[in-house]
């Protein structure tokens, strides 16, 4: 029983590390546009699902959440560019996803300089498999605007 538990734990850790290698995140604040930019650099052969999956067949949509604060106000929803809409063999359905690179943006009105904290929940797949969802925490320094 201990061996099975150890095997499952090791498998989970390996898959979680692979998810980290399949996608690299950058978290920035653009002072010209007053927007947080959440950049996903996606390794060749992998794809990241849109926030707006139009069906309920199984993949976890990308989700970006922000810790609330009196120091800033989020304006509107997190925006994303037009996704690739293509048949996904893993889920046998047409889904919206991104390849190579995608930039999510969130407009912010800061009352004073502060640190915006949040997380991205995401799932990556290639043509033959999907890795378990991962939560990536972030902190972004925002000047007063």
Secondary structure as GFF3:
##gff-version 3
##sequence-region A 1 145
A	DSSP	alpha_helix	2	22	.	.	.	ID=ss1
A	DSSP	beta_strand	23	30	.	.	.	ID=ss2
A	DSSP	beta_strand	35	42	.	.	.	ID=ss3
A	DSSP	beta_strand	47	49	.	.	.	ID=ss4
A	DSSP	beta_strand	63	66	.	.	.	ID=ss5
A	DSSP	beta_strand	72	79	.	.	.	ID=ss6
A	DSSP	beta_strand	84	88	.	.	.	ID=ss7
A	DSSP	beta_strand	93	98	.	.	.	ID=ss8
A	DSSP	beta_strand	101	110	.	.	.	ID=ss9
A	DSSP	beta_strand	114	122	.	.	.	ID=ss10
A	DSSP	beta_strand	124	125	.	.	.	ID=ss11
A	DSSP	beta_strand	134	142	.	.	.	ID=ss12
###
